[in-house]
Amino acid sequence: MTRQYKDEFKHKGLRRKLVEQLREKGISDEQVLAAIGNIPRHFFLEVGLDLYAYEDRAFSIAEGQTISQPYTVAYQTQLLQVRPHDRILEVGTGSAYQAVILAEMGAEVYSIERQKKLTEINQKFTYLLDFPNLRLFYGDGYDGLTAYAPFDKVIITAGAPYIPPKLIDQLKTGGVMVVPVDENETQRMKRITKAEDGSLKEESFEEFSFVPMLGFTSDRTR
């Protein structure tokens, strides 16, 4: 995959327009908007797509996956209520764009990807070295990362057929999970908050369309 690493005036201008579009669509968290305004989305796409990178739409990447549209990234991030130094587990690294947005906001990000090829691509993605608070892992997202738990926040960037219990176990008391849930073509965005007694408060929001959340790693399927 050949990427462009020049962030020129034209790209910055397109990002400013994108931020205004997201604000008009209801994204009000200024920290989220600032992160999207700072991160060159075209770095995460192949050369030739740089002038399209700031359209509010998804693009295909390797292994049949997608880089989510900016509105979806902003929406999930806003629901997550990110604070500096939050310990966040992201399930579904994909292009790493969402992970970098979280890292730009000052979170300590642990991102897991089941597709080996995507993991290898991101390991060679030198721009990610600018974010020492971002760590990438290859593994089964349904299992999470027990060795690094508990997490303040969990974000799932694929359509989950159910709320993964192991990820709830890895969530701190008072922690928040944002996850699109359903097995249909669209998923309902949910925010789960874990109470002190272990009970869960569930809130439902808009519908989105994600690639399905699959188990195991790419050489095996659930």
PEJO-V762969 format. One line per field, one symbol per residue. phi: phi as a letter, one per 40 degrees, with the letter a starting at -180 (. if undefined). psi: psi as a letter, one per 40 degrees, with the letter a starting at -180 (. if undefined). A space follows every 10 residues. Layout:
phi: ???
psi: ???
This chain:
phi: .cbbbcbcdc ccccccccdc ccccchcbcc cccccccccc ccccbcdhbc cccbccacbc bcggcbcccd cccccccccc fcbdgdcbcb bhcfcgcccc dccccgccbb bbbccccccc ccccccdccc bccbbbbbic cccgbdcbcc bcabbbbacc cacccccccc cccgcbbbac bibccbbccb bbbccccgcb cbbbbccbbb cccbcfccca bc
psi: hhihehgidd dddddddddd ddddeehehd ddddddddhg dedeiihded eedeigiiii aifeiihiid dddddddddd fhiheihhhh hgdbeedddd ddddeeihhh hhhehddddd dddegddeee geehhiihah ddeagddeii idihhhfihh eihhddddde hiheihhhhh hieadiihhi hhhhideeih hhiiaiiihi iihiiaieei i.
